[in-house]
Amino acid sequence: MDNSAQGQWPRFRDDQAQDEPPVTLAAFIADQSNANAVRVVPGEDVRDLLPFLDRVALVEVAFPTFRDGRGYSTARILREAGYVGELRAEGDVLVDQIAYMRRCGFDSFAPAKPLDPTVVATVLSRYPQVYQRAADGRTPVWKIRHG
């Protein structure tokens, strides 16, 4: 877990953090295809980005309020489509959401308010077993027990 990336914390990637400012999804699709960072806001259809995933190093998903869960679906769509670049949750990200966001495929975070690293570690280790498959690749407990 890299905690040094220019204000991004926590970050769960071993590569260099992307520091290029993201362009809007509409701008990327329209005429800025040379950008390698894209920002997706609630209500936008991230499936428009799928043909370009091989050229995108960072997708930043906006969470204007912690109550808006559309970003979880955005992350899952991208990971299921094979996106392997940095997927950052930005905005009103609360510590108790981190574990669920990780399961959906987020691997870096830019919370509006700082998160306590000790609390994040506790939240991530609270439930070592999972029941469903997800983007984080953890093996469900039923699969471990029954093959």
Protein Blocks (a to p, Z undefined) as FASTA:
>chain_A
ZZkgghiacdddfbdcdfbdcddfklmmmmmmmbcbdcddehiafklmmmmmmmpfbdcd
ddfbfklmklmmmmmmmmmnopabdcddehjddfklmmmmmmnopabdcdfbdcdfklmm
mmmmmpmbcfbdcfkopacfklmmnZZ
